[in-house]
Each structure stands twice: as structure tokens, then as C-alpha cells.
Amino acid sequence: MTDTTAKYLIINRNPEPLTVIVEPWAEEVILSSDSSLLLTVLCDREGLLEVVTDLNYLTVGLWTGCRVTLAVNGENMTLPSLLIPSP
């Protein structure tokens, strides 16, 4: 089966840093002011992306079987563990 790809762009427009947490891996990315994070979700089936916000935190929850790549301001920040399908 072929993976589908969904891309999500998160931009921190606040003067304070924003911590983005990617679940279920609990991977944290800290975005400084005016920085962006591109999440590219790879999965063989559709699912629901869950987003929870707080003052300085944004949590993105992915569904079972997904993999994800991360790029901060265009720079690849993907850890090898993020390429293992989520439980």
C-alpha cells in the first residue's frame, strides 16, 4: 500500500518560544519567535490529527501507524525514531 502524505505548517508569531510536542513519540521542538515547523505525516491510512494548545505549548497527536518528518525553518530535524510507525 502507498503512503499518503499530509503536511502541516506551524508558525510561532509570539515573542515567547513555543514548545511543540509530537505524540506518541513525545518529541519536543522549541520554536523561537517567527520560526516555523513543517510536520510531514506519512501513513498508509487516514486518521485524525489531534491538536492541543496552551500558552507556550502545542501538542500534536498522530494516529496509529504514522511516521513523521520535522523541519524547522527548512532544516531537517527528523530523528530516526520518528520514522518508525507509531504504536
Contacts in CASP RR format, 6 or more apart in sequence:
PFRMAT RR
TARGET T0000
AUTHOR 0000-0000-0000
METHOD contacts of the structure
MODEL  1
MTDTTAKYLIINRNPEPLTVIVEPWAEEVILSSDSSLLLTVLCDREGLLE
VVTDLNYLTVGLWTGCRVTLAVNGENMTLPSLLIPSP
1 44 0 8 1.000
2 44 0 8 1.000
3 42 0 8 1.000
3 43 0 8 1.000
3 44 0 8 1.000
3 67 0 8 1.000
4 42 0 8 1.000
4 43 0 8 1.000
4 44 0 8 1.000
4 45 0 8 1.000
4 46 0 8 1.000
5 40 0 8 1.000
5 41 0 8 1.000
5 42 0 8 1.000
6 40 0 8 1.000
6 41 0 8 1.000
6 43 0 8 1.000
6 49 0 8 1.000
7 38 0 8 1.000
7 39 0 8 1.000
7 40 0 8 1.000
7 41 0 8 1.000
8 38 0 8 1.000
8 39 0 8 1.000
8 41 0 8 1.000
8 49 0 8 1.000
8 60 0 8 1.000
9 36 0 8 1.000
9 37 0 8 1.000
9 38 0 8 1.000
9 39 0 8 1.000
10 18 0 8 1.000
10 20 0 8 1.000
10 31 0 8 1.000
10 36 0 8 1.000
10 37 0 8 1.000
10 38 0 8 1.000
10 39 0 8 1.000
10 58 0 8 1.000
10 60 0 8 1.000
11 34 0 8 1.000
11 35 0 8 1.000
11 36 0 8 1.000
11 37 0 8 1.000
12 18 0 8 1.000
12 31 0 8 1.000
12 32 0 8 1.000
12 33 0 8 1.000
12 34 0 8 1.000
12 35 0 8 1.000
12 36 0 8 1.000
13 33 0 8 1.000
13 34 0 8 1.000
14 33 0 8 1.000
15 33 0 8 1.000
16 33 0 8 1.000
16 56 0 8 1.000
17 30 0 8 1.000
17 31 0 8 1.000
17 32 0 8 1.000
17 33 0 8 1.000
17 56 0 8 1.000
18 30 0 8 1.000
18 31 0 8 1.000
18 56 0 8 1.000
18 57 0 8 1.000
18 58 0 8 1.000
19 28 0 8 1.000
19 29 0 8 1.000
19 30 0 8 1.000
19 31 0 8 1.000
19 56 0 8 1.000
19 57 0 8 1.000
19 58 0 8 1.000
20 28 0 8 1.000
20 29 0 8 1.000
20 30 0 8 1.000
20 31 0 8 1.000
20 37 0 8 1.000
20 57 0 8 1.000
20 58 0 8 1.000
20 59 0 8 1.000
20 60 0 8 1.000
21 27 0 8 1.000
21 28 0 8 1.000
21 57 0 8 1.000
21 58 0 8 1.000
21 59 0 8 1.000
21 60 0 8 1.000
22 28 0 8 1.000
22 29 0 8 1.000
22 39 0 8 1.000
22 60 0 8 1.000
22 61 0 8 1.000
22 62 0 8 1.000
22 68 0 8 1.000
22 70 0 8 1.000
22 82 0 8 1.000
23 50 0 8 1.000
23 59 0 8 1.000
23 60 0 8 1.000
23 61 0 8 1.000
23 62 0 8 1.000
24 61 0 8 1.000
24 62 0 8 1.000
24 86 0 8 1.000
24 87 0 8 1.000
25 68 0 8 1.000
25 81 0 8 1.000
25 82 0 8 1.000
25 86 0 8 1.000
27 70 0 8 1.000
27 79 0 8 1.000
27 81 0 8 1.000
27 82 0 8 1.000
29 37 0 8 1.000
29 70 0 8 1.000
29 72 0 8 1.000
29 77 0 8 1.000
31 37 0 8 1.000
31 72 0 8 1.000
35 72 0 8 1.000
35 73 0 8 1.000
36 72 0 8 1.000
36 73 0 8 1.000
36 74 0 8 1.000
37 70 0 8 1.000
37 71 0 8 1.000
37 72 0 8 1.000
38 70 0 8 1.000
38 71 0 8 1.000
38 74 0 8 1.000
39 60 0 8 1.000
39 68 0 8 1.000
39 69 0 8 1.000
39 70 0 8 1.000
40 68 0 8 1.000
40 69 0 8 1.000
40 70 0 8 1.000
40 71 0 8 1.000
41 49 0 8 1.000
41 62 0 8 1.000
41 66 0 8 1.000
41 67 0 8 1.000
41 68 0 8 1.000
42 66 0 8 1.000
42 67 0 8 1.000
42 68 0 8 1.000
42 69 0 8 1.000
43 62 0 8 1.000
43 63 0 8 1.000
43 65 0 8 1.000
43 66 0 8 1.000
43 67 0 8 1.000
44 65 0 8 1.000
45 65 0 8 1.000
47 63 0 8 1.000
48 63 0 8 1.000
49 60 0 8 1.000
49 61 0 8 1.000
49 62 0 8 1.000
49 63 0 8 1.000
50 59 0 8 1.000
50 60 0 8 1.000
50 61 0 8 1.000
51 58 0 8 1.000
51 59 0 8 1.000
51 60 0 8 1.000
51 61 0 8 1.000
52 58 0 8 1.000
52 59 0 8 1.000
53 59 0 8 1.000
62 68 0 8 1.000
62 86 0 8 1.000
63 86 0 8 1.000
64 85 0 8 1.000
64 86 0 8 1.000
64 87 0 8 1.000
65 85 0 8 1.000
65 86 0 8 1.000
65 87 0 8 1.000
66 85 0 8 1.000
66 86 0 8 1.000
67 82 0 8 1.000
67 83 0 8 1.000
67 84 0 8 1.000
67 85 0 8 1.000
67 86 0 8 1.000
68 78 0 8 1.000
68 82 0 8 1.000
69 76 0 8 1.000
69 78 0 8 1.000
69 82 0 8 1.000
69 83 0 8 1.000
70 76 0 8 1.000
70 77 0 8 1.000
70 78 0 8 1.000
70 82 0 8 1.000
71 77 0 8 1.000
71 78 0 8 1.000
END
